[in-house]
Amino acid sequence: MKKVSVLAAAVVSALVAGSAFASELQFNGYMRAGIGTNVDGGAAASYGHGGSGHAVGRLGDEVDTYAEIALGKEVYNQNDVAFSVHTRFAYASKEGNVDRQGNSMQRVGDGGPWDSGNTSLREAFVKADYADYTIWGGKRFYQRKDIHILDFYYLNNSGYGAGIENIDTGFGNFSAAVTMSSEDWQDDYSNGYKDDNWRRSYKGDFRLSGIQANENGSIDLALIVGTASLSEGQEKTVSNKSLTDNTGALATIEHTQGNFFGGFNKVIFQYGTDGLAIGGFDNHAGEGMNAVKGNGWRIIDWGVVEQDQWNLGYSAIYGSKDIDETTSKNSFMKGKTDFYNFVVRPGYKWNETMATVLELGYANERTEGNDWQDLTKVTLAQEWNAGSNFWARPSIRAYVTNYSGDKVKDDTNGNKAETMVGVQVEAWW
């Protein structure tokens, strides 16, 4: 008991000395949920979800349930040094967006009619803020860049890692980090150390942000360089070491124009090679390393216009990837793919809390040996928002969505997925 008492006293002393109660608990989060139906019968359908993003826009194209709860606390603040702890828990409906949970019993699993969903600890990291820099370690969302109206992350090197951020160089803020990604399906990674049959990849992430370019304009630069790391046993089991023990790089240049008709405009160019080639083309660029050889690139323009009576969100992307070599397990990645899309979301403000929003989206894709395949989406929504700004949330929206184009086809059972109606709520805080 004496040892326990001594330990307890030491902990209390450390907490008091570190000004543990200097800040309130930080409570942040995000959520979306709703109800929808296919006018031809059955559940509402979506043409974009999760990892793929929404190529024709996310408004009226989300039929899943997703929520994040983020809790943070500053636990030390003395002599211009602050330590804080951050966590983020998430819930998502399962593949296919089917949430079977009833109202009387809520649990996660597959065992019964009230079970559904996946849970995840998406962030768990510690940050130390000094006067001229910040250091961090753990698992976190790392300086992500996204197009909100597509739910599309064109730069997302998140996960386990450590780094230093926001070093003022005099012409921009420098950040550097090392992150890790894992995968177990692109080749045979058996015989790993103590039966750890995953391929680990490690990436160096270097950023220089806030470089003054013009009046109200700035440039951000990012370079991610990655390499796979196989154990000696794994090197003997993989089918092609030059592919699975590969390297890759992803470069990003982003120009942001502020004070742009009350909002902003961003122009981005990205180029990726080998293990990060597909990252220069797909969603969540920089997050994972692929066992491939090739290259990928894209150019993006997106932004928001904010006026007294109306606002507008918009996005346009053109990209191409050319993958020369793959393993047998990821052969679907091989070949050349070209893609472009554009989405506009104008909204008219009736008053401070009510708006009518129209979202128009078009996407076209051509894979090697095939013709172009397109998809068009038109969504009309009536919204009740906590404010009139484009970013005002929470939002309650009633919508009708219609799809057309090559990618809209009856399934083998004759079901159609053309017109959906529903009500969705979205919030962040």
Backbone torsions as a table, in degrees:
resi	resn	phi	psi	omega
1	MET	NA	-34.0	-178.6
2	LYS	-63.6	-40.9	179.0
3	LYS	-62.3	-41.6	179.5
4	VAL	-63.6	-42.4	-179.3
5	SER	-64.5	-41.4	178.2
6	VAL	-63.0	-43.4	178.9
7	LEU	-62.9	-44.6	180.0
8	ALA	-61.4	-42.5	179.4
9	ALA	-63.7	-39.1	179.4
10	ALA	-65.1	-41.2	179.0
11	VAL	-63.6	-46.8	179.7
12	VAL	-60.6	-42.3	179.2
13	SER	-61.7	-42.2	-179.8
14	ALA	-65.6	-39.6	-179.6
15	LEU	-65.0	-44.3	-179.7
16	VAL	-66.2	-43.6	-179.5
17	ALA	-63.5	-32.0	-177.9
18	GLY	-89.9	11.2	-178.6
19	SER	52.7	52.0	-175.0
20	ALA	-62.2	-25.5	-176.2
21	PHE	-104.0	26.1	-177.8
22	ALA	-72.8	-20.6	-177.7
23	SER	-134.6	156.2	176.1
24	GLU	-77.9	162.1	174.8
25	LEU	-66.0	129.8	176.9
26	GLN	-86.7	124.5	-178.0
27	PHE	-123.8	108.7	179.9
28	ASN	-128.7	165.3	178.8
29	GLY	-179.4	-179.4	178.5
30	TYR	-148.8	148.7	174.6
31	MET	-157.3	151.4	168.7
32	ARG	-147.9	143.3	179.0
33	ALA	-164.8	161.7	179.1
34	GLY	179.0	-174.9	179.0
35	ILE	-129.1	139.5	-179.5
36	GLY	-155.7	163.9	178.9
37	THR	-148.4	155.7	173.3
38	ASN	-87.3	126.3	-177.0
39	VAL	-65.2	-19.3	175.4
40	ASP	-86.9	1.9	179.1
41	GLY	109.5	144.7	179.0
42	GLY	92.5	-173.2	-177.1
43	ALA	-75.2	156.8	175.3
44	ALA	-65.0	144.4	-179.7
45	ALA	-110.4	157.6	178.0
46	SER	-130.9	143.5	177.9
47	TYR	-103.7	7.9	175.8
48	GLY	-156.5	139.5	-177.6
49	HIS	-164.1	143.1	170.2
50	GLY	58.0	-121.2	-173.6
51	GLY	-62.7	-27.2	-177.0
52	SER	-81.6	-19.8	-173.2
53	GLY	70.2	-175.2	-176.7
54	HIS	-117.9	96.4	-173.8
55	ALA	-63.7	-27.5	179.9
56	VAL	-108.2	19.2	178.4
57	GLY	98.9	147.0	-174.0
58	ARG	-91.7	-19.1	-178.3
59	LEU	-63.6	122.9	-178.1
60	GLY	72.0	9.7	-179.4
61	ASP	-120.6	13.9	179.6
62	GLU	-113.8	119.9	179.4
63	VAL	-121.1	11.0	-178.9
64	ASP	-95.9	172.6	170.6
65	THR	-115.4	129.1	-178.9
66	TYR	-146.9	139.5	180.0
67	ALA	-149.4	145.4	173.9
68	GLU	-128.5	138.2	173.0
69	ILE	-122.7	117.4	-178.7
70	ALA	-111.6	128.2	178.6
71	LEU	-122.7	131.1	179.2
72	GLY	-140.1	157.2	-177.6
73	LYS	-153.1	128.7	170.2
74	GLU	-79.3	121.4	-173.5
75	VAL	-110.4	-5.3	179.8
76	TYR	-155.4	135.5	177.2
77	ASN	-154.4	97.4	178.9
78	GLN	-148.3	143.3	174.3
79	ASN	52.4	44.9	177.7
80	ASP	63.3	25.6	174.9
81	VAL	-126.5	128.7	-178.8
82	ALA	-127.8	128.9	174.0
83	PHE	-106.9	136.9	178.5
84	SER	-138.0	152.0	-179.4
85	VAL	-115.5	136.6	-173.9
86	HIS	-134.4	135.2	175.6
87	THR	-136.3	154.5	177.3
88	ARG	-147.0	121.6	178.4
89	PHE	-108.0	144.1	-176.3
90	ALA	-135.3	150.3	172.9
91	TYR	-127.3	138.5	177.1
92	ALA	-142.7	140.7	174.4
93	SER	-66.2	154.7	-171.3
94	LYS	-71.4	174.2	177.2
95	GLU	-52.8	133.8	-174.0
96	GLY	91.9	-4.9	175.2
97	ASN	64.2	20.7	-178.5
98	VAL	-89.3	117.4	177.5
99	ASP	-111.2	109.2	-174.1
100	ARG	-94.6	6.4	-175.2
101	GLN	-65.3	135.1	173.2
102	GLY	-91.0	-172.8	-177.6
103	ASN	-93.0	-16.4	-174.7
104	SER	-91.2	-23.1	-177.8
105	MET	-147.1	123.7	-178.1
106	GLN	-118.1	117.6	177.5
107	ARG	-152.7	166.9	180.0
108	VAL	-107.0	127.6	179.3
109	GLY	162.0	-169.2	-178.2
110	ASP	-127.5	13.7	-169.1
111	GLY	-89.0	-11.0	-174.4
112	GLY	-163.5	-178.3	-174.3
113	PRO	-72.8	-7.3	177.8
114	TRP	-110.6	14.5	-178.2
115	ASP	-102.4	146.7	174.1
116	SER	-178.1	166.8	165.8
117	GLY	88.4	165.8	175.7
118	ASN	-124.1	146.2	174.5
119	THR	-118.6	157.2	-176.9
120	SER	-155.8	143.1	167.6
121	LEU	-93.1	97.6	-171.4
122	ARG	-85.2	-24.3	176.7
123	GLU	-139.0	140.9	173.1
124	ALA	-159.7	92.1	-175.2
125	PHE	-145.8	163.1	176.9
126	VAL	-118.8	139.3	-179.0
127	LYS	-125.5	137.6	176.1
128	ALA	-120.5	114.5	-177.4
129	ASP	-97.8	115.2	173.5
130	TYR	-102.8	175.6	-174.8
131	ALA	-62.4	-36.0	-172.4
132	ASP	-116.9	1.1	-179.0
133	TYR	-166.7	170.4	175.8
134	THR	-131.1	135.6	172.3
135	ILE	-114.9	151.6	-177.4
136	TRP	-149.7	161.1	174.7
137	GLY	-158.5	150.4	179.5
138	GLY	128.5	-140.6	-179.8
139	LYS	-124.2	124.8	-173.6
140	ARG	-156.5	164.3	164.4
141	PHE	-76.0	121.0	-172.9
142	TYR	-111.0	105.0	173.3
143	GLN	42.6	52.7	-177.0
144	ARG	-72.5	147.8	175.8
145	LYS	-127.4	128.2	-174.6
146	ASP	-142.4	160.9	170.5
147	ILE	-102.6	108.2	-170.2
148	HIS	-61.2	-44.0	-173.5
149	ILE	-69.3	-10.1	175.1
150	LEU	-108.3	-9.3	-168.8
151	ASP	51.0	47.8	-170.8
152	PHE	-121.9	119.0	-179.3
153	TYR	-99.4	103.9	-179.3
154	TYR	-82.4	-6.8	171.1
155	LEU	-150.9	117.1	-173.9
156	ASN	-155.6	78.3	178.2
157	ASN	-95.1	62.3	-176.0
158	SER	-94.4	167.3	177.1
159	GLY	129.2	-152.0	-179.2
160	TYR	-77.0	138.3	179.3
161	GLY	177.0	-169.5	177.1
162	ALA	-157.5	153.4	-178.8
163	GLY	-174.9	-178.6	176.6
164	ILE	-128.6	138.9	-172.8
165	GLU	-130.1	156.1	165.4
166	ASN	59.3	47.6	171.0
167	ILE	-86.1	119.7	-177.3
168	ASP	-77.0	113.6	-179.8
169	THR	-91.5	-5.2	-176.2
170	GLY	100.7	-25.4	177.0
171	PHE	-129.3	1.5	178.1
172	GLY	176.3	166.5	178.9
173	ASN	-97.7	126.7	-177.4
174	PHE	-100.8	138.0	175.7
175	SER	-135.9	146.0	176.9
176	ALA	-141.2	141.8	-178.7
177	ALA	-150.3	159.5	169.8
178	VAL	-120.6	127.7	179.7
179	THR	-126.7	164.2	-178.6
180	MET	-128.1	142.4	172.2
181	SER	-129.3	157.5	-176.2
182	SER	-136.8	146.1	172.5
183	GLU	-154.5	153.4	-174.8
184	ASP	-132.2	17.8	-170.9
185	TRP	-123.7	-11.9	-173.1
186	GLN	-84.1	-11.0	176.8
187	ASP	-163.8	-177.9	178.9
188	ASP	-89.4	104.2	-177.7
189	TYR	-104.1	26.0	179.0
190	SER	-66.8	168.8	-177.3
191	ASN	69.1	24.7	173.6
192	GLY	-71.0	169.4	-177.6
193	TYR	-60.0	120.9	-178.7
194	LYS	51.9	44.4	176.7
195	ASP	62.5	24.7	172.7
196	ASP	-83.7	89.0	-170.9
197	ASN	-94.0	53.4	175.6
198	TRP	-122.9	153.5	172.2
199	ARG	-94.0	125.1	176.8
200	ARG	-98.6	138.8	174.5
201	SER	-127.6	142.8	-178.1
202	TYR	-122.4	136.6	-173.0
203	LYS	-129.2	133.8	169.6
204	GLY	-92.6	129.4	-175.6
205	ASP	-120.0	121.1	-176.3
206	PHE	-124.9	126.3	-177.4
207	ARG	-127.1	145.0	170.3
208	LEU	-135.0	111.9	-170.8
209	SER	-122.3	158.0	176.0
210	GLY	73.7	28.2	177.4
211	ILE	-75.2	120.6	-178.2
212	GLN	-66.0	126.4	-176.8
213	ALA	-114.3	-42.5	-179.4
214	ASN	-159.1	-177.9	179.9
215	GLU	-61.3	122.6	-178.4
216	ASN	61.6	17.8	-179.3
217	GLY	-124.0	142.9	-179.6
218	SER	-142.5	162.4	-179.5
219	ILE	-122.8	136.6	171.2
220	ASP	-114.3	136.2	177.1
221	LEU	-118.6	142.0	177.2
222	ALA	-141.9	138.4	175.3
223	LEU	-135.3	122.2	175.9
224	ILE	-114.6	125.8	178.1
225	VAL	-122.5	124.4	-175.1
226	GLY	-127.5	157.2	175.4
227	THR	-146.0	140.7	175.5
228	ALA	-77.6	159.7	-179.4
229	SER	-139.3	103.6	179.3
230	LEU	-100.3	144.1	172.6
231	SER	-74.8	169.3	179.6
232	GLU	-61.7	-38.6	178.5
233	GLY	-66.4	-39.2	179.6
234	GLN	-67.9	-33.3	178.4
235	GLU	-60.8	-26.2	-179.1
236	LYS	-83.8	-19.7	-174.8
237	THR	-102.1	-20.8	-176.9
238	VAL	-70.0	152.8	-176.3
239	SER	-78.3	-28.8	-176.8
240	ASN	-151.6	99.8	-175.3
241	LYS	-62.8	-33.2	-178.9
242	SER	-64.4	-23.4	177.4
243	LEU	-91.5	-43.6	-173.2
244	THR	-84.6	-20.6	176.8
245	ASP	-107.9	41.5	-169.9
246	ASN	-92.8	180.0	176.0
247	THR	-122.2	179.5	177.6
248	GLY	-174.4	162.0	179.2
249	ALA	-143.3	148.0	177.1
250	LEU	-137.1	121.0	179.4
251	ALA	-111.4	139.2	-179.3
252	THR	-133.5	132.0	172.4
253	ILE	-122.0	126.2	-178.3
254	GLU	-130.4	127.0	173.5
255	HIS	-109.0	128.1	178.6
256	THR	-114.2	124.3	176.3
257	GLN	-105.1	110.8	177.5
258	GLY	-85.0	172.5	-178.7
259	ASN	51.9	43.9	-177.1
260	PHE	-101.7	93.5	-177.7
261	PHE	50.8	45.0	179.2
262	GLY	83.3	-1.5	-179.1
263	GLY	-136.2	-128.0	-178.1
264	PHE	-155.5	163.8	173.3
265	ASN	-136.9	138.2	178.5
266	LYS	-123.4	136.3	172.4
267	VAL	-121.0	128.0	-173.9
268	ILE	-129.4	138.4	170.0
269	PHE	-125.1	135.1	179.8
270	GLN	-134.3	145.1	177.4
271	TYR	-142.3	128.2	-179.7
272	GLY	-126.3	150.7	-179.9
273	THR	-126.8	146.9	172.2
274	ASP	47.2	-116.6	-175.2
275	GLY	-57.1	-24.2	178.6
276	LEU	-113.1	17.1	-179.5
277	ALA	-63.9	-46.0	-178.2
278	ILE	-68.8	-25.7	174.7
279	GLY	-62.9	-23.6	176.1
280	GLY	-80.8	3.9	-174.4
281	PHE	-132.2	-40.5	-173.0
282	ASP	-94.9	-178.7	175.6
283	ASN	-70.5	156.2	177.5
284	HIS	58.3	48.8	-179.4
285	ALA	-62.0	133.3	177.7
286	GLY	93.0	-8.2	-174.9
287	GLU	-75.2	-44.1	-175.8
288	GLY	-127.7	159.7	175.5
289	MET	-104.8	133.5	179.0
290	ASN	-106.0	148.3	178.8
291	ALA	-84.8	69.9	-177.3
292	VAL	-142.2	167.1	169.6
293	LYS	-125.3	135.7	-179.8
294	GLY	156.4	-159.8	-180.0
295	ASN	-148.9	160.3	176.4
296	GLY	-151.4	149.1	179.8
297	TRP	-150.4	162.7	174.0
298	ARG	-161.4	160.5	172.5
299	ILE	-127.6	137.5	-174.6
300	ILE	-129.6	141.2	168.1
301	ASP	-131.9	124.2	177.9
302	TRP	-153.0	160.5	-179.7
303	GLY	178.2	-171.9	-179.2
304	VAL	-138.4	135.3	172.4
305	VAL	-110.5	131.9	-178.6
306	GLU	-126.3	117.1	177.7
307	GLN	-123.2	171.7	-175.3
308	ASP	-60.8	-43.0	-172.6
309	GLN	-105.1	-12.2	-177.4
310	TRP	-152.8	164.8	173.1
311	ASN	-144.6	171.0	-174.9
312	LEU	-151.9	128.6	167.4
313	GLY	-109.0	142.3	-176.2
314	TYR	-149.8	156.9	179.6
315	SER	-158.6	144.1	173.4
316	ALA	-143.4	135.7	-178.6
317	ILE	-134.5	138.6	166.4
318	TYR	-132.9	129.6	-178.6
319	GLY	-148.3	163.0	179.4
320	SER	-149.8	141.9	172.7
321	LYS	-133.5	146.3	-179.1
322	ASP	-136.2	100.6	-176.4
323	ILE	-100.8	116.6	-174.5
324	ASP	-85.2	-41.2	-175.1
325	GLU	-133.4	141.4	175.6
326	THR	-142.4	168.5	170.1
327	THR	-80.3	171.6	-180.0
328	SER	-67.4	-28.3	-177.0
329	LYS	-79.6	-21.1	177.9
330	ASN	-119.7	32.6	-176.3
331	SER	-63.9	-19.9	178.2
332	PHE	-64.5	-16.6	177.9
333	MET	-79.6	-16.1	-171.4
334	LYS	-71.6	147.7	176.0
335	GLY	107.4	-176.5	-177.3
336	LYS	-104.0	135.7	177.8
337	THR	-132.6	133.0	174.7
338	ASP	-117.4	144.7	-175.2
339	PHE	-149.6	142.4	168.1
340	TYR	-149.4	153.5	176.6
341	ASN	-155.2	163.7	168.9
342	PHE	-148.5	144.0	-179.1
343	VAL	-139.0	135.4	173.9
344	VAL	-127.9	141.7	178.7
345	ARG	-133.6	84.9	174.9
346	PRO	-82.2	145.2	177.8
347	GLY	-135.2	138.6	176.7
348	TYR	-106.2	128.9	-176.5
349	LYS	-92.7	112.1	176.7
350	TRP	-75.4	-38.2	175.8
351	ASN	-159.8	-162.0	-174.6
352	GLU	-66.7	-25.3	-173.0
353	THR	-124.3	2.6	-176.7
354	MET	-133.4	135.8	-178.8
355	ALA	-147.5	153.9	171.6
356	THR	-110.2	128.9	-172.1
357	VAL	-125.2	136.9	175.4
358	LEU	-119.5	129.6	175.0
359	GLU	-121.3	124.5	179.0
360	LEU	-115.9	128.0	-179.5
361	GLY	-136.6	143.8	177.4
362	TYR	-140.7	133.5	177.7
363	ALA	-137.0	144.5	-179.2
364	ASN	-141.1	134.6	-175.6
365	GLU	-139.5	140.7	177.4
366	ARG	-130.9	120.8	174.2
367	THR	-99.3	159.2	-174.6
368	GLU	-58.0	128.3	178.9
369	GLY	84.4	1.3	-178.2
370	ASN	-125.6	162.5	176.6
371	ASP	-79.4	167.2	174.3
372	TRP	-62.2	139.3	176.6
373	GLN	-124.2	120.3	-174.2
374	ASP	-113.7	166.6	177.5
375	LEU	-148.9	132.3	176.9
376	THR	-119.7	139.2	177.3
377	LYS	-131.3	136.2	173.5
378	VAL	-126.5	122.3	179.0
379	THR	-125.9	131.1	173.3
380	LEU	-116.2	127.6	-176.0
381	ALA	-135.1	142.1	169.1
382	GLN	-104.2	124.9	-172.8
383	GLU	-118.8	144.0	169.3
384	TRP	-118.0	112.9	-169.7
385	ASN	-121.5	156.0	176.4
386	ALA	-85.0	62.5	-177.5
387	GLY	127.5	167.3	-174.7
388	SER	-99.6	-7.5	-178.9
389	ASN	-69.5	152.9	178.6
390	PHE	-53.5	-34.2	-175.4
391	TRP	-94.4	5.5	-176.4
392	ALA	-66.0	128.6	176.0
393	ARG	-143.5	155.5	7.7
394	PRO	-69.0	161.2	178.6
395	SER	-135.0	133.3	171.0
396	ILE	-112.1	122.6	-173.8
397	ARG	-133.4	131.5	171.7
398	ALA	-102.2	132.9	-170.8
399	TYR	-140.9	159.3	167.1
400	VAL	-131.5	133.8	-176.5
401	THR	-128.2	136.5	175.9
402	ASN	-126.0	134.8	178.0
403	TYR	-112.7	146.9	173.9
404	SER	-150.9	163.8	178.8
405	GLY	120.7	-177.3	-175.0
406	ASP	-62.4	-32.8	-175.5
407	LYS	-82.4	-3.3	175.7
408	VAL	-94.7	107.5	-177.6
409	LYS	-140.0	153.3	172.3
410	ASP	-67.6	143.6	174.5
411	ASP	-80.7	-177.8	-174.3
412	THR	-65.7	-15.9	179.1
413	ASN	-99.7	7.0	177.9
414	GLY	85.8	6.0	179.1
415	ASN	-75.6	138.9	178.5
416	LYS	-106.7	152.6	176.9
417	ALA	-135.7	74.2	-175.1
418	GLU	-112.8	-46.6	-174.4
419	THR	-128.8	127.8	-179.8
420	MET	-123.4	147.2	171.7
421	VAL	-129.5	149.7	-179.7
422	GLY	-177.6	-179.2	175.1
423	VAL	-132.0	130.1	-179.7
424	GLN	-129.4	146.4	170.3
425	VAL	-114.9	143.8	176.4
426	GLU	-139.3	137.9	-178.8
427	ALA	-149.0	149.1	164.5
428	TRP	-142.6	152.6	-176.4
429	TRP	-154.6	NA	NA
